[in-house]
Amino acid sequence: MQERVCPVCGSKEFFFDPRRGEVVCAKCGYVLQEDIIEEGPEWRAFDPEQRVRRARTGAPMTLMIHDKGLSTDIDWRDRDIHGNQIRGSYRTKLRRLRMWQRRMRINDAAERNLAFALSELDRMAAQMHLPRRVKEAAAALYRRAVMKKLIRGRSIEGMVSAALYAACRIEGIPRTLDEIAAVSKVTKKEIGRSYRFLARGLKLNLKPTSPVEYVDRFGDALNLSQRTKKRAKEILREAIRRGITSGKGPTGLAAAALYVASLLEGERKTQREVAEVAHVTEVTVRNRYKELVEKLRLDVQI
């Protein structure tokens, strides 16, 4: 990008005059640009609450609401614009308007399906402490499934859980089927079946989850240092390079690598502690640990 220079005096110092909408040379006063549109608000706010109150736009569009948040809404508080309590017949009228507003927003079976499914999705994601981008991705997948009529004849809860599981993998924040099932109203088996159907119907070509992606989360739960987590990732990457991880569950491998790294770095954790965090059995951790130590020839002192 070419640096701006005053054509009169050659100065590179300028200032913006918001009242006139002009860019002016600070040295000679030459106007380099005029009639600039001010895109900010014409009001001032001195705290976040005042900024929200004075804003004249609503919340941004979101896929997490069945109508994408584009419809109007009547506030649940029975107060007027000045904050005074509404009483008597006006209060009854307002409640009636609110009831009809809800009915108008959801006026067919497809919208009722979306409204219920997205509220369930929001509940599950909140319980799992997932970020907003995962919720939006899951909502987008579920909407695509509705458009392709993949939901018909299937459990809404199962398809919502499957969409959330797929979204976690797409966004690089993998969660196990056990974790999804813990907050869902359907079984792990039902979620797995729904996920395979969803992936096939939407042609989701998702790569298998890497055990490295679980290391940070499991390591934080075990209160391990950054050095130990880094060592566990190095062990896993070497195991992947040698083909040791093929056909084995990523959570078990991540747990075993963290157990090995904790021994190597002097932050000893028991197999039971690691297994509980990873939601696998101690036998799985022990078997994967033995494979990593033997095939990578790690010098581990128990």
C-alpha positions as CSV (number, residue, x, y, z in Angstrom):
1,M,0.0,0.0,0.0
2,Q,1.5,3.4,-1.1
3,E,2.2,5.8,1.7
4,R,0.2,9.0,1.6
5,V,2.2,12.2,1.0
6,C,1.0,15.8,0.9
7,P,1.3,17.1,-2.7
8,V,2.0,20.7,-1.6
9,C,4.6,20.4,1.2
10,G,5.5,16.7,1.1
11,S,4.6,16.1,4.7
12,K,3.5,12.7,5.9
13,E,1.6,13.9,9.0
14,F,-2.2,14.2,8.7
15,F,-5.2,14.4,11.0
16,F,-8.9,13.7,10.5
17,D,-11.5,16.4,11.2
18,P,-14.7,14.5,12.2
19,R,-16.9,17.6,12.0
20,R,-16.1,18.4,8.4
21,G,-15.3,14.8,7.3
22,E,-11.8,15.8,6.0
23,V,-8.3,14.5,6.1
24,V,-6.0,17.6,6.5
25,C,-2.2,18.0,6.2
26,A,-0.9,18.8,9.7
27,K,1.9,21.1,8.3
28,C,0.3,23.2,5.6
29,G,-3.4,22.6,6.1
30,Y,-4.0,21.2,2.6
31,V,-7.2,19.1,2.4
32,L,-6.3,15.7,0.9
33,Q,-9.7,14.1,1.3
34,E,-13.2,15.5,2.0
35,D,-16.8,14.4,2.4
36,I,-15.8,11.3,4.3
37,I,-18.8,9.4,5.7
38,E,-18.6,8.9,9.4
39,E,-19.7,5.3,10.1
40,G,-19.8,5.5,13.9
41,P,-22.8,6.4,16.0
42,E,-23.8,10.1,16.5
43,W,-24.3,9.4,20.2
44,R,-21.8,8.8,23.0
45,A,-22.0,6.0,25.7
46,F,-20.2,6.1,29.0
47,D,-20.7,2.4,30.0
48,P,-21.6,-0.9,28.3
49,E,-25.2,-0.8,29.6
50,Q,-25.8,2.7,28.1
51,R,-24.2,1.6,24.8
52,V,-26.7,-1.4,24.5
53,R,-29.6,0.8,25.5
54,R,-28.8,3.5,22.9
55,A,-28.0,1.1,20.0
56,R,-30.7,1.0,17.4
57,T,-29.8,-2.4,15.9
58,G,-30.7,-5.8,17.3
59,A,-28.6,-8.8,17.9
60,P,-26.6,-10.2,14.8
61,M,-28.2,-12.9,12.7
62,T,-27.6,-16.4,14.1
63,L,-28.3,-19.9,13.0
64,M,-29.0,-20.9,16.6
65,I,-32.5,-19.4,16.4
66,H,-35.1,-21.1,14.1
67,D,-35.9,-17.8,12.3
68,K,-32.2,-16.7,12.5
69,G,-33.0,-13.9,14.9
70,L,-34.5,-11.7,12.2
71,S,-38.0,-11.5,13.6
72,T,-39.1,-9.0,16.3
73,D,-39.8,-10.0,19.9
74,I,-42.0,-8.6,22.6
75,D,-40.1,-8.2,25.9
76,W,-41.2,-10.4,28.7
77,R,-41.2,-7.5,31.2
78,D,-44.5,-5.7,31.6
79,R,-42.9,-2.2,31.5
80,D,-43.3,0.8,29.1
81,I,-40.5,2.7,27.4
82,H,-39.9,4.8,30.5
83,G,-39.5,1.7,32.7
84,N,-42.9,2.1,34.5
85,Q,-45.0,-0.9,35.4
86,I,-47.9,-1.6,33.0
87,R,-51.1,-2.5,34.8
88,G,-54.7,-3.3,34.3
89,S,-56.2,-4.0,30.9
90,Y,-53.0,-2.9,29.0
91,R,-51.1,-5.6,30.8
92,T,-53.6,-8.2,29.7
93,K,-53.5,-6.9,26.1
94,L,-49.7,-7.0,26.1
95,R,-49.7,-10.6,27.3
96,R,-52.2,-11.6,24.6
97,L,-49.9,-9.8,22.0
98,R,-46.9,-11.7,23.3
99,M,-48.8,-15.1,23.0
100,W,-49.8,-14.3,19.4
101,Q,-46.2,-13.2,18.6
102,R,-44.9,-16.6,19.7
103,R,-47.5,-18.4,17.6
104,M,-46.7,-16.3,14.5
105,R,-43.0,-16.9,14.9
106,I,-43.5,-20.7,14.8
107,N,-46.4,-21.3,12.4
108,D,-45.6,-24.7,10.8
109,A,-44.2,-28.2,11.5
110,A,-40.7,-27.4,10.1
111,E,-40.3,-24.3,12.3
112,R,-41.5,-26.2,15.4
113,N,-39.0,-28.9,14.6
114,L,-36.2,-26.3,14.3
115,A,-37.2,-24.4,17.4
116,F,-37.2,-27.6,19.5
117,A,-34.0,-29.0,18.0
118,L,-32.0,-25.7,18.3
119,S,-33.0,-25.2,21.9
120,E,-31.9,-28.8,22.7
121,L,-28.6,-28.1,20.8
122,D,-28.0,-24.9,22.8
123,R,-28.7,-26.8,26.1
124,M,-26.2,-29.6,25.3
125,A,-23.5,-27.2,24.0
126,A,-23.8,-25.1,27.2
127,Q,-23.5,-28.2,29.4
128,M,-20.3,-29.2,27.5
129,H,-18.9,-25.6,27.6
130,L,-18.5,-25.5,23.8
131,P,-17.7,-22.2,22.1
132,R,-20.2,-20.4,19.9
133,R,-18.6,-21.4,16.6
134,V,-19.3,-25.1,17.4
135,K,-22.9,-24.3,18.1
136,E,-23.3,-22.4,14.9
137,A,-21.6,-25.2,12.9
138,A,-23.9,-27.8,14.5
139,A,-27.0,-25.6,13.8
140,A,-25.9,-25.3,10.1
141,L,-25.5,-29.1,9.8
142,Y,-28.9,-29.7,11.3
143,R,-30.5,-27.1,9.0
144,R,-28.9,-28.8,6.0
145,A,-30.3,-32.2,7.2
146,V,-33.8,-30.7,7.5
147,M,-33.5,-29.2,4.0
148,K,-32.5,-32.6,2.6
149,K,-35.3,-34.3,4.6
150,L,-32.9,-36.5,6.5
151,I,-34.8,-35.9,9.8
152,R,-38.0,-37.5,8.8
153,G,-38.7,-40.7,10.7
154,R,-35.7,-40.2,13.0
155,S,-35.2,-39.0,16.6
156,I,-34.7,-35.2,16.8
157,E,-32.5,-35.7,19.9
158,G,-30.4,-38.3,18.1
159,M,-29.8,-36.1,15.0
160,V,-29.0,-33.0,17.1
161,S,-26.5,-35.0,19.1
162,A,-25.0,-36.3,15.8
163,A,-24.8,-32.8,14.4
164,L,-23.0,-31.6,17.5
165,Y,-20.6,-34.5,17.4
166,A,-19.8,-33.7,13.8
167,A,-19.4,-30.0,14.4
168,C,-16.9,-30.7,17.2
169,R,-14.8,-32.7,14.8
170,I,-15.1,-30.1,12.0
171,E,-14.0,-27.2,14.4
172,G,-11.1,-29.2,15.8
173,I,-12.6,-29.5,19.3
174,P,-13.3,-33.2,19.3
175,R,-15.5,-34.8,21.9
176,T,-16.1,-38.5,22.4
177,L,-19.5,-40.1,21.9
178,D,-19.5,-40.9,25.6
179,E,-19.3,-37.1,26.4
180,I,-22.1,-36.3,23.9
181,A,-24.2,-39.1,25.3
182,A,-23.7,-37.9,28.9
183,V,-25.7,-34.6,28.1
184,S,-28.0,-36.1,25.5
185,K,-31.4,-37.8,26.0
186,V,-30.4,-40.7,23.7
187,T,-27.9,-43.5,24.0
188,K,-24.4,-43.6,22.6
189,K,-25.4,-46.3,20.2
190,E,-28.2,-44.1,18.8
191,I,-25.9,-41.1,18.4
192,G,-23.4,-43.2,16.5
193,R,-26.1,-44.6,14.2
194,S,-27.4,-41.1,13.6
195,Y,-24.0,-39.7,13.0
196,R,-23.2,-42.3,10.3
197,F,-26.5,-41.5,8.6
198,L,-25.9,-37.8,8.8
199,A,-22.4,-38.0,7.5
200,R,-23.6,-40.2,4.6
201,G,-26.6,-38.0,3.8
202,L,-24.6,-34.7,3.9
203,K,-21.4,-36.3,2.4
204,L,-19.2,-35.2,5.3
205,N,-15.7,-36.5,4.6
206,L,-14.3,-36.1,8.0
207,K,-10.8,-37.4,8.8
208,P,-10.3,-39.7,11.8
209,T,-9.7,-37.7,15.0
210,S,-6.0,-37.5,15.9
211,P,-5.1,-38.4,19.5
212,V,-2.9,-35.3,19.6
213,E,-6.1,-33.2,19.7
214,Y,-7.1,-34.7,23.1
215,V,-3.8,-34.1,24.8
216,D,-4.3,-30.4,25.9
217,R,-7.8,-31.1,27.3
218,F,-6.8,-34.3,29.2
219,G,-3.6,-32.7,30.4
220,D,-5.4,-29.6,31.8
221,A,-7.8,-31.9,33.6
222,L,-4.8,-33.7,35.2
223,N,-3.1,-30.4,36.1
224,L,0.0,-31.4,34.0
225,S,2.6,-28.8,32.9
226,Q,3.0,-27.5,29.4
227,R,6.3,-29.4,29.2
228,T,4.6,-32.7,29.9
229,K,1.8,-32.1,27.4
230,K,4.4,-31.2,24.8
231,R,6.3,-34.4,25.5
232,A,3.0,-36.4,25.1
233,K,2.4,-34.8,21.7
234,E,5.9,-35.6,20.6
235,I,5.4,-39.3,21.6
236,L,2.1,-39.4,19.7
237,R,3.5,-37.8,16.6
238,E,6.3,-40.3,16.5
239,A,3.8,-43.2,17.1
240,I,1.7,-41.9,14.2
241,R,4.7,-41.6,11.9
242,R,5.6,-45.2,12.7
243,G,2.1,-46.5,12.2
244,I,1.6,-47.6,15.8
245,T,-1.7,-45.8,16.2
246,S,-3.5,-47.5,13.3
247,G,-6.8,-49.0,14.3
248,K,-6.6,-47.8,18.0
249,G,-8.9,-45.4,19.8
250,P,-7.6,-41.8,19.9
251,T,-8.6,-41.2,23.6
252,G,-6.8,-44.3,24.8
253,L,-3.7,-43.4,22.9
254,A,-3.8,-39.8,24.3
255,A,-4.3,-41.1,27.8
256,A,-1.4,-43.5,27.5
257,A,0.9,-40.9,26.0
258,L,0.1,-38.5,28.9
259,Y,0.8,-41.3,31.4
260,V,4.2,-42.0,29.8
261,A,5.0,-38.3,29.6
262,S,4.1,-37.8,33.2
263,L,6.5,-40.5,34.2
264,L,9.3,-39.1,32.0
265,E,8.9,-35.6,33.2
266,G,8.5,-36.4,36.9
267,E,4.9,-35.5,37.2
268,R,3.7,-39.0,38.1
269,K,0.0,-39.8,37.6
270,T,-1.6,-43.1,38.2
271,Q,-3.3,-45.1,35.4
272,R,-6.6,-44.8,37.2
273,E,-6.4,-41.0,37.2
274,V,-5.6,-40.8,33.5
275,A,-8.2,-43.4,32.7
276,E,-11.0,-41.5,34.5
277,V,-10.1,-38.2,32.7
278,A,-10.1,-39.9,29.3
279,H,-13.2,-42.0,30.0
280,V,-11.4,-45.3,29.2
281,T,-10.6,-48.3,31.3
282,E,-7.3,-48.8,33.1
283,V,-6.7,-51.9,31.0
284,T,-6.8,-49.7,27.8
285,V,-4.3,-47.3,29.3
286,R,-2.0,-50.1,30.4
287,N,-2.1,-51.9,27.0
288,R,-1.5,-48.7,25.0
289,Y,1.3,-47.7,27.4
290,K,3.1,-51.0,26.9
291,E,2.8,-50.7,23.1
292,L,4.2,-47.1,23.1
293,V,7.1,-48.0,25.5
294,E,8.1,-51.1,23.6
295,K,7.8,-49.9,20.0
296,L,9.2,-46.4,20.7
297,R,11.9,-47.9,23.0
298,L,11.2,-45.3,25.7
299,D,13.2,-45.5,28.9
300,V,10.5,-45.3,31.6
301,Q,11.1,-45.9,35.2
302,I,8.0,-46.9,37.1
